[in-house]
Every structure is written in structure tokens, then in C-alpha cells.
Amino acid sequence: MQLITEKGREGRGLSLLPPCDVERAEPAQADCRKIPLGMPSVSETEISRHYSALARRTHGVNDGFYPLGSCTMKYNPKIDEEAAALSGFTQIHPLQPAETAQGCMEVLYLAEKYLCEITGMSAMTFQPAAGAHGEFTGLLLIKAWHHSRGDMKRTKIIVPDSAHGTNPASAAMAGLTVVNVPSAPDGSVDLEALREAVGEDTAGLMLTNPNTVGMFDENILEITKIVHEAGGLNYYDGANLNAIMGIARPGDMGFDVVHLNLHKTFATPHGGGGPGSGPVGCSEALAPFLPGARVQKKEDGSYGWTGAEQTIGSVKAFYGNFLVVVRALTYILTLGREGIVEAARNAVLNANYLRTKLADTYPMAYDGLCMHEFVVSLQSWKEKYGVTALDVAKALLDHGIHPPTMYFPLIVHEALMFEPTETESRETLDEAAAALLEIARLAQTDPEALHASPRTTPIGRPDEVTAARHPVVRG
Ligand SMILES: *Cc1c(COP(=O)(O)O)cnc(C)c1O
């Protein structure tokens, strides 16, 4: 395929507009570009065809089942897009006087209130632009809290080996040293290893529950207690809250800080590179350190800005990605208290439905009921049939299904992680199970057929490392 810049010819473009009848103003030479802009000269038809052709070569949620685990984009109702497009939300300036921005401030106020209720936190900032940015911010809050008490020796953060890769990376960026604790064979935190890891230098623990293998850690109260008793704080990675929202709250599990990914669980589409939002909620004790301006409801019912006294400073300009918050609030208001709970229950039900349909054929990494996702380990297939997780993922493409997350978490060999999400119908799950069972039959009878897949996509099997490191973006 040609690039858009290679298409078209000099002078071609939109010819609907009459020639300009205003005298041309030449900018000063010093302000001019030295290198030509390189804009494509294409007609309207050419440009629409180009982007339609690109869209046909990709697979999105509008094309079929998309069971990517852990980092899944969940439900993005169209009504949330409409709310975020309202001119009252888009035609506004962050430096506008507060009395002219009351509606937008109410959005931030209500979103904070509802998300604090859902997470069991006391206060929240919407500044962080994504999940990892939220982790970084939350860890700075933990650090600031220890420092405010004159406790400077707490420099270590405990991260289980099943954690999302951003956890240790954010901890390092926040200037903390990562201490890894291994998981027990059932995927939960190894309590003995945790007891050994904590001490006077423990700043805190970073955890997600349900964990990254989709299991609810039943020792969670014990885990957060061990850390608190050692003087540390507990950080909850709430990037994928959809299994527990409205049902269980990180605050009640003993967590002091939580980040959410509004661009996963609360309605903003993700995958296209942004914008996202990773708000950070915290307990009363950490609220004085929150970054940025927050909305306060005054006695007369109007809204004003307030800042935390011992703030860690801003982590982003103004109020974060505001329109993502508009979508999240719309989502929460349209679902309501019952709808949020139902979404969570369906996420868990769908994952267990698919897991049960596959469990006799696909080796599950962990036994028992899962939460919103489950992990399969194809190590034994690799040894027996020479069929890998990558082969199964590629074969799914020929069935019109996006592959699940592959080779994550790292503690599971030949991992495939499925997260169907709450919005898929029983028929879609049945079709996916049928496709996966057909692929399993091929793995046992004709593994070569799987090595040759995918056969129906524009690109078959790129060299994944080279494709990532040295992308050639023309086909
Ligand atoms: C996606 C994800 C993150 C990181 O979020 P970004 O918005 O991509 O920075 C962190 N933790 C978990 C568990 C995630 O799934």
C-alpha cells in the first residue's frame, strides 16, 4: 500500500472553495519553515479511500470478538461520545473564571464523588493522563506521606512477580527500589515471602486484585495488614476494575491509594494512543499531597477550586484529560448503581462461561473460578505437538477473532489470557469456543496447518521483534 504522502499529484486537492480574494500576507522569512511541509496533494475521494482501505486492514471491536486480557478496552457506549462532544464541554478554556465553568466543574466534582464511592477512597485527582502516569503519581503520594512524617528510610516497594509491567517501571521512575515477591502456585501472593520482604525500609506494596492471572486473592486482608503493620502503604492497580466495581472496594480491602484507567473500564476507547485518564484516589491521610487543583463545593452550592496544602506539585497541566472524565461520568450515570454491578457480574460470568467451555481441552494455568479473565498455559502443547501460544493466536485471526493477550503474565509459560468482557453475547462466546476447539483439534491432528496461519489477513507472520524495533510502515 502507498503512503498518503506518496499518493496524489501536485495541485490536486479540494477544488470546491473559490480562489482566495484577500491579499496574501507574506510572513517574515525568519518565521518560515526551512524544509517543505510535505503535505499530500490528494482529492477528497482519494483520502477517504485511503483511510477506508487502512481500516479494512485492521481488526477492531467493530469487526468481531476482541478478548484481549488485562489491557482490554471494555464497553464504549456511543452516548458517552455524544456527551463528550457537547460544545459546553469542548468550547471551554482551562483559565476561564470559575463562575463561567460551573457545569464542567460539577462534572469533575461528581466524577470524583462517584469514583471515590466505587473505590472506597476519600479524594481523587484527575491529572494523570494514563494508568502508568497514575501509578507514578500514587507512588509520589506514598513517598510524600512517609517524608512528611520524617521517615526517610522507606525506599522499597514490594511488587509481586505477576504484576503488570508498568508497576516496577513506575516505581523506578518514582525513585523507589523494587522488591519482587514470588507468587504461590495458585497465583496468589506468597504470604511467607511477603512477611520476609517487609521491613523498616518498606514504602509500600503495589498490587492488583483480582490479580493479573484473573484470580481474586482471598488473603487480601492479611496481605494489606502485613504491609500496614510494617509501616508501609498499599497501592491498588485498578486499571481493570470491571470484575469488582460496585461489588468490592479496594478501600475496604486495606488499600490507601488506587489508580483507575478510565480508558479501559469507564468508557473511553483506547488503543489508538490516547487520550487516556488515570485518576488517582487516596485515603484521607494522603489527600493533603494530591497534585493540581480540585473542585470544592461551596456552602452556597457553587463550585470553586482548591489545592492540597502539601501538594507534590502538578503532574500534568490543569485538570487532566477532561473529556475522558465526561465520558466516565456519563457511563456511571447511565448505568447507575445497579447497572455498574450488573456489568461487573456479567464480566465475571462471561469469563467463566468461556473458561468452562474450554477447560476440558485447553490446559488452564490455574484451577477454579476466575474473575474477569483467565489464563491458559500451552507449555504442554508446545512439548507434545509443537504448537505454541503464538500459533493459536494467529489461527484465531482466520476465524475473525482478535487474539487474546499472549505471553503475559510472564510467570505462565506459553500464556494466553482471555478477557471476553461483559458486553459479549452468549452466541459470540459459543462461536469463539467453537473456533478455539477447532484450533485445538488441528493442534493435535495437523499442527503444520496452524504454523501456516493466518491465511486470510493482509500480513501473515511478521518478524515481531524487527517489526517493533524497525517498523516499515508501507506494505
Ligand atoms: C493497562 C494497565 C496499566 C497501564 O495503563 P496505561 O494507561 O497503559 O499506562 C497498568 N496496570 C494494569 C493492570 C493494566 O492493565
The ligand as an ORCA input file, in Angstrom:
! r2SCAN-3c Opt
* xyz 0 1
  C      -3.193     -1.083     31.171
  C      -2.676     -1.342     32.509
  C      -1.791     -0.433     33.120
  C      -1.193      0.772     32.423
  O      -2.113      1.681     31.908
  P      -1.709      2.703     30.741
  O      -2.887      3.585     30.594
  O      -1.444      1.863     29.537
  O      -0.487      3.438     31.177
  C      -1.392     -0.707     34.427
  N      -1.814     -1.821     35.066
  C      -2.649     -2.721     34.501
  C      -3.071     -3.922     35.275
  C      -3.103     -2.508     33.205
  O      -3.925     -3.411     32.636
*
